[in-house]
């Protein structure tokens, strides 16, 4: 499966989503990818902006994870497609499986001259997000044989009638019901009877009938944005944005658009393959680093914070307990492009390591030391904590122990002793 060996980086395209986990370990987060969004969209959903991975299925192995998904089973026929010669069609269990190569497979078959069976999974009652960015990498079933593939969401109370989608909506990110290189997104609200309202938007999907493509949904409290292969295609706002939890749905069904079902022989029609589904959400505890606040940097493991131990250059940086409150424990961040210098307010010095080794101690240096040794990247993790990574050495700041008056060092490890919280002192 592509993308699975990439590290935690935003894919900026210049070339043409409990066993449900509420949180993931730092090591897991470092191995999970960021949303596939083209830089041309001027949107960033990466870790540095507080977006964290909260749920995913990579469809590894041969058994569907039933803590995440249910194989959808139709109790009666779905809506007939008389224009395609389909008088009944059903979702059935045996049309869903994992292929052992990292894919969920959803099959369709012709079981009689006018009946179709199809595969579908949903996360109802198992995972139901409210807001976030979610994407799936999918190879669609063959539309020409009367199939359509869909990635969509549904809410428990979509049938309530109040003139809005606040209490739930059907969100169709895409449905591949046409032979053209286009698809449509649809938002359905107020049930499916006489009060039903729908908002359909057609968008271009180059090469949709060939290979895998990535379908994404950004869902915030005031808008829905739909992405295809990293490009923003459709936006909804106002009454069309749900304000309640919804479950995920992956399905193959009988096409309501194009396709030739009638001339197909009895037997298998085609399959859709899903490479992954991944979901990210904005951590409510996230606050971006800034250069206006006087701060302390507190370690998660030791609960101690940075201090310098004296005036001048080449003074060691240690961690200290709460008994020390002076300006040697005060810091400010100074921007240098996408990096920061960490400046001791009491001594007006930057911090840097002397050598590129694990365990290297940090010392103070004059403010004219602005090279990569004094530049630091703040990489958000979760619960308000950051990894602080040196530009030159690619190593992280770490508390050397859980004792006060011990050095801050460089390390390759990313455990709790390498996590730091920014505490504002001027609030």
matplotlib code that plots the C-alpha trace (Angstrom):
import matplotlib.pyplot as plt

x = [0.0, 1.4, 2.0, 2.5, 6.3, 6.1, 6.9, 4.6, 4.7, 2.2, 2.1, 2.6, 1.8, 3.6, 3.2, 0.2, -8.5, -12.2, -10.0, -11.3, -8.5, -9.3, -5.6, -2.5, 0.9, 3.6, 5.4, 2.3, 1.6, 5.1, 4.3, 0.9, 0.5, -1.0, -4.0, -3.3, -3.9, -2.3, -0.3, -2.2, -5.3, -3.5, -4.9, -2.8, -4.2, -0.9, 0.4, 2.1, -1.4, -2.8, -4.5, -3.9, -4.8, -7.7, -8.9, -8.0, -8.2, -5.4, -7.3, -4.2, -4.7, -7.5, -10.2, -12.4, -12.0, -15.5, -14.7, -14.6, -17.0, -20.2, -20.9, -24.1, -27.0, -30.2, -33.4, -35.2, -34.3, -32.7, -34.3, -34.9, -33.1, -35.7, -33.8, -30.9, -33.2, -32.6, -35.8, -34.1, -30.6, -29.2, -26.1, -25.0, -22.2, -20.3, -19.6, -17.2, -13.7, -10.0, -7.7, -4.6, -2.8, -4.0, -7.4, -11.0, -12.9, -16.5, -18.0, -21.1, -22.7, -25.7, -27.7, -30.6, -31.7, -33.0, -31.3, -27.9, -26.0, -23.4, -20.9, -20.9, -19.5, -20.5, -19.2, -22.6, -22.5, -18.7, -17.2, -19.2, -17.1, -18.4, -16.1, -12.7, -10.9, -11.5, -10.2, -10.3, -8.2, -10.4, -10.4, -14.0, -16.1, -16.8, -19.5, -20.0, -21.5, -24.2, -22.3, -21.5, -19.1, -19.6, -17.9, -20.5, -21.7, -25.1, -26.6, -29.1, -31.7, -31.4, -35.1, -36.0, -37.6, -36.5, -35.4, -31.7, -29.1, -28.2, -29.6, -28.1, -27.6, -26.6, -23.2, -22.3, -18.6, -18.8, -20.9, -19.3, -22.6, -21.4, -19.1, -17.7, -14.7, -17.1, -19.0, -21.4, -21.6, -25.0, -26.2, -29.6, -31.6, -35.0, -35.5, -36.5, -40.2, -42.1, -39.9, -36.7, -34.2, -31.0, -28.1, -26.2, -22.9, -21.1, -17.3, -14.5, -12.7, -9.9, -9.1, -11.7, -12.2, -8.6, -6.7, -6.9, -7.9, -8.2, -11.5, -11.6, -14.0, -13.2, -16.1, -16.1, -19.0, -19.6, -18.7, -18.1, -15.2, -14.8, -11.5, -10.5, -6.8, -5.9, -7.8, -10.7, -13.8, -16.9, -18.0, -21.2, -22.3, -25.4, -28.2, -26.3, -23.7, -24.6, -23.9, -24.1, -22.1, -22.3, -21.0, -18.9, -20.0, -18.2, -20.4, -20.9, -24.5, -26.7, -26.0, -28.6, -26.8, -24.9, -24.1, -25.2, -26.5, -28.9, -26.3, -24.0, -23.9, -25.0, -22.1, -19.6, -19.7, -16.8, -15.2, -14.2, -11.0, -10.4, -6.8, -7.4, -9.8, -8.2, -9.6, -7.9, -9.4, -8.2, -7.0, -9.0, -5.9, -3.7, -2.3, 0.2, 3.6, 3.9, 6.6, 4.6, 4.2, 6.7, 6.6, 7.9, 8.6, 7.3, 8.3, 5.5, 7.5, 9.2, 6.8, 9.8, 10.6, 13.6, 16.0, 19.5, 21.9, 23.8, 24.7, 26.9, 27.7, 28.2, 25.9, 24.1, 20.3, 18.6, 15.2, 14.0, 11.1, 8.4, 10.4, 12.4, 10.2, 12.8, 13.5, 16.1, 13.0, 11.4, 11.7, 10.5, 10.4, 12.0, 10.9, 13.4, 11.2, 9.3, 11.7, 12.2, 15.1, 14.5, 15.6, 16.3, 14.6, 16.8, 20.1, 19.2, 20.8, 19.8, 20.1, 22.0, 23.8, 27.6, 27.6, 25.4, 25.1, 22.5, 22.8, 24.5, 23.8, 22.4, 24.2, 23.5, 24.9, 24.9, 22.0, 24.1, 24.2, 21.3, 22.3, 20.6, 22.1, 19.9, 16.8, 14.0, 10.9, 7.8, 5.9, 2.5, 1.6, -1.5, -2.9, -1.0, 2.4, 5.1, 8.2, 11.0, 13.4, 16.7, 17.1, 20.8, 20.9, 17.3, 17.2, 14.7, 15.0, 14.6, 14.7, 17.7, 15.9, 12.9, 15.0, 15.3, 18.6, 19.5, 20.4, 18.2, 19.8, 19.4, 17.9, 16.4, 13.6, 10.1, 8.7, 7.1, 10.5, 10.7, 7.3, 7.0, 4.1, 4.2, 2.9, 2.2, 3.3, 1.7, -2.0]
y = [0.0, 3.4, 6.0, 3.5, 4.0, 7.8, 9.6, 12.1, 14.8, 16.9, 15.7, 18.9, 18.0, 19.6, 16.4, 15.4, 7.9, 1.1, -0.7, 2.7, 4.8, 8.1, 8.9, 7.3, 6.9, 9.3, 6.6, 5.7, 9.3, 9.6, 6.7, 7.9, 10.2, 13.6, 14.4, 14.5, 18.2, 20.0, 23.1, 25.1, 25.0, 27.0, 24.6, 22.8, 20.0, 18.9, 18.2, 21.6, 23.1, 20.9, 18.3, 14.9, 11.4, 10.0, 6.9, 4.9, 1.5, 0.4, -2.9, -5.0, -8.8, -10.9, -10.2, -7.1, -5.2, -5.6, -3.2, -0.5, -1.8, -3.7, -5.5, -3.8, -6.2, -5.0, -6.2, -5.3, -4.2, -0.8, 1.6, -0.2, 1.1, 0.4, 2.4, -0.1, -3.2, -3.6, -4.3, -5.1, -5.0, -5.8, -5.4, -8.8, -10.0, -12.3, -9.5, -7.9, -9.1, -8.1, -9.4, -9.8, -7.1, -4.2, -3.6, -3.8, -5.4, -4.6, -6.8, -6.6, -9.5, -10.2, -12.9, -13.0, -11.0, -8.1, -8.6, -7.3, -8.1, -5.7, -5.1, -2.4, -1.6, 1.1, 2.3, 2.9, 2.7, 1.9, 5.2, 8.3, 11.5, 15.1, 17.4, 16.6, 15.8, 12.3, 10.7, 7.3, 6.0, 4.0, 2.2, 2.3, -0.6, -0.7, 1.9, 0.5, -2.6, -0.8, -0.2, 2.9, 3.3, 5.7, 7.2, 8.9, 9.7, 9.4, 10.7, 8.9, 11.8, 12.7, 12.1, 14.8, 17.7, 21.2, 22.8, 22.2, 19.5, 20.5, 17.2, 15.0, 14.7, 12.2, 13.5, 11.9, 12.8, 11.1, 8.5, 7.1, 6.7, 8.2, 7.1, 10.6, 11.9, 13.6, 12.8, 14.5, 15.3, 15.5, 16.6, 15.2, 16.7, 16.4, 12.7, 11.2, 11.9, 15.1, 17.4, 16.0, 18.6, 17.9, 20.0, 18.3, 19.6, 18.1, 18.2, 17.0, 13.8, 13.2, 9.5, 8.4, 5.2, 4.2, 3.1, 4.6, 8.1, 9.9, 11.4, 13.8, 15.7, 18.6, 19.0, 22.0, 23.7, 26.2, 24.4, 21.1, 21.0, 18.0, 17.1, 14.9, 13.8, 16.7, 19.4, 21.3, 20.7, 21.6, 23.7, 23.6, 26.0, 27.1, 24.6, 21.8, 21.4, 18.8, 19.6, 16.0, 12.8, 10.8, 7.4, 6.5, 4.4, 2.6, 0.9, -0.4, -0.2, -0.3, 2.7, 5.4, 6.9, 5.2, 1.5, -1.5, -4.2, -5.9, -7.4, -8.6, -12.4, -13.9, -13.9, -11.4, -7.9, -5.9, -4.9, -1.7, -1.7, 0.6, 1.1, 3.0, 5.3, 7.9, 10.6, 13.7, 16.2, 19.5, 19.1, 21.5, 22.0, 23.1, 26.7, 27.7, 28.9, 32.7, 35.3, 37.7, 35.7, 35.2, 31.5, 28.5, 25.2, 22.4, 18.7, 16.1, 13.4, 15.4, 18.3, 20.6, 23.5, 25.1, 27.4, 28.7, 28.3, 31.6, 34.6, 34.7, 32.4, 28.6, 28.3, 25.0, 24.8, 22.6, 21.8, 23.1, 22.7, 25.3, 26.8, 28.9, 31.7, 34.2, 35.5, 32.8, 30.5, 33.0, 32.4, 33.9, 32.5, 34.3, 33.3, 32.3, 31.3, 28.2, 27.6, 29.3, 30.5, 29.9, 33.0, 33.2, 36.4, 36.8, 36.6, 37.5, 34.3, 31.6, 27.9, 25.3, 22.0, 21.8, 18.5, 16.2, 13.2, 11.7, 13.1, 16.3, 19.1, 22.5, 25.8, 29.5, 31.4, 35.0, 36.3, 36.5, 32.7, 32.3, 29.2, 25.9, 24.8, 27.4, 26.8, 24.6, 23.2, 22.8, 19.7, 19.3, 16.0, 16.0, 17.4, 20.7, 19.1, 19.6, 17.8, 20.4, 19.3, 20.9, 21.9, 20.9, 17.6, 16.4, 15.5, 16.4, 18.3, 15.9, 15.9, 13.8, 12.6, 13.2, 15.2, 18.9, 20.6, 18.1, 18.9, 19.3, 17.2, 16.1, 12.7, 10.7, 9.4, 10.8, 9.5, 11.7, 13.1, 14.7, 16.4, 20.0, 22.3, 26.0, 27.9, 31.6, 33.8, 37.1, 36.1]
z = [0.0, -0.9, 1.7, 4.5, 4.7, 4.7, 8.0, 9.7, 7.0, 5.1, 1.5, -0.5, -4.1, -7.0, -9.1, -10.7, 8.6, 21.1, 19.4, 18.2, 19.7, 21.4, 21.4, 19.9, 21.4, 20.4, 18.5, 16.6, 15.8, 14.3, 12.0, 10.8, 7.9, 7.6, 5.4, 1.7, 0.9, -2.0, -1.0, -3.6, -1.3, 1.4, 4.0, 6.6, 8.8, 10.1, 13.6, 13.9, 13.7, 16.4, 14.2, 15.6, 14.3, 16.4, 14.4, 11.4, 9.7, 7.4, 6.6, 7.3, 7.8, 6.6, 9.2, 9.3, 12.6, 14.0, 16.8, 14.1, 11.4, 10.9, 7.6, 6.5, 5.8, 4.1, 5.7, 2.5, -1.0, -1.4, -3.9, -7.3, -10.4, -13.1, -15.7, -15.4, -15.2, -11.4, -9.5, -6.2, -4.7, -1.2, 0.9, 2.1, 4.4, 2.1, -0.3, 2.1, 3.1, 3.5, 0.8, 3.0, 1.0, 3.0, 1.3, 2.2, -0.7, -1.5, -4.2, -6.4, -8.2, -10.5, -8.8, -11.3, -14.4, -12.2, -8.8, -7.5, -4.2, -2.9, -0.1, 2.5, 5.9, 8.4, 11.8, 13.4, 17.2, 17.0, 15.8, 15.3, 15.0, 15.3, 13.2, 11.9, 8.7, 7.3, 4.1, 2.4, -0.5, -2.8, -6.1, -7.2, -8.6, -12.4, -13.1, -16.6, -15.1, -13.1, -9.9, -7.9, -5.0, -2.1, 0.9, 3.1, 6.6, 8.3, 11.5, 13.8, 13.6, 10.0, 9.7, 12.1, 10.3, 11.4, 8.1, 8.9, 9.1, 12.6, 14.0, 11.4, 7.6, 5.0, 3.7, 0.4, -0.1, -3.5, -5.5, -8.6, -10.6, -13.9, -16.7, -17.1, -15.0, -12.7, -9.5, -7.2, -3.5, -1.9, 1.5, 2.5, 5.5, 7.0, 6.2, 2.8, 2.6, 1.6, 3.8, 2.3, 1.1, -0.8, -2.0, -4.9, -6.3, -9.3, -9.4, -11.6, -10.7, -13.2, -13.8, -11.3, -13.2, -13.1, -9.9, -6.4, -5.5, -2.2, -1.0, 1.9, 4.0, 6.3, 8.7, 11.0, 12.9, 10.1, 6.9, 5.0, 2.5, 0.1, -1.4, -4.3, -4.6, -2.3, -4.2, -2.7, -4.8, -2.9, 0.1, 2.0, 4.8, 6.7, 7.1, 5.5, 8.2, 10.9, 14.6, 15.9, 15.7, 12.5, 11.5, 8.5, 5.6, 2.7, 0.1, -3.3, -4.6, -7.7, -9.9, -10.1, -13.1, -15.8, -16.4, -18.3, -15.9, -18.3, -20.6, -17.8, -17.2, -13.9, -11.4, -10.1, -11.5, -10.0, -6.8, -5.0, -2.9, 0.1, 1.1, 4.3, 6.2, 8.5, 10.8, 12.4, 14.8, 16.2, 19.8, 21.9, 24.1, 21.3, 21.3, 18.7, 20.0, 19.7, 20.2, 22.5, 25.6, 28.4, 29.1, 31.0, 29.4, 31.7, 31.2, 31.2, 32.9, 35.7, 36.0, 36.2, 33.9, 32.1, 33.9, 33.3, 36.2, 35.9, 33.8, 30.7, 27.9, 28.1, 31.1, 31.5, 31.0, 33.7, 34.9, 38.2, 40.6, 41.4, 44.3, 41.7, 40.3, 39.1, 35.6, 35.0, 34.5, 32.0, 28.3, 25.0, 21.5, 18.6, 15.1, 12.4, 9.4, 10.6, 13.5, 16.9, 19.0, 22.7, 24.5, 28.3, 29.4, 32.5, 30.6, 27.0, 25.6, 23.2, 24.0, 21.9, 22.3, 21.8, 20.0, 18.0, 20.4, 22.5, 26.0, 24.8, 27.4, 26.5, 27.1, 26.6, 23.7, 22.5, 20.5, 17.3, 17.3, 14.9, 12.9, 12.8, 16.2, 18.0, 15.9, 17.2, 15.8, 18.0, 16.9, 18.5, 20.0, 22.3, 25.5, 25.1, 24.8, 22.1, 21.0, 20.5, 17.7, 16.8, 13.2, 13.0, 14.9, 14.3, 18.0, 20.7, 24.0, 26.9, 30.7, 31.7, 34.8, 37.0, 39.5, 39.9, 39.0, 36.3, 32.7, 29.7, 27.0, 23.3, 22.6, 19.8, 22.0, 22.1, 25.4, 28.1, 29.1, 25.7, 25.9, 26.9, 27.7, 27.1, 30.2, 29.7, 32.5, 31.3, 31.5]

ax = plt.figure().add_subplot(projection="3d")
ax.plot(x, y, z, "-o")
ax.set_aspect("equal")
plt.show()
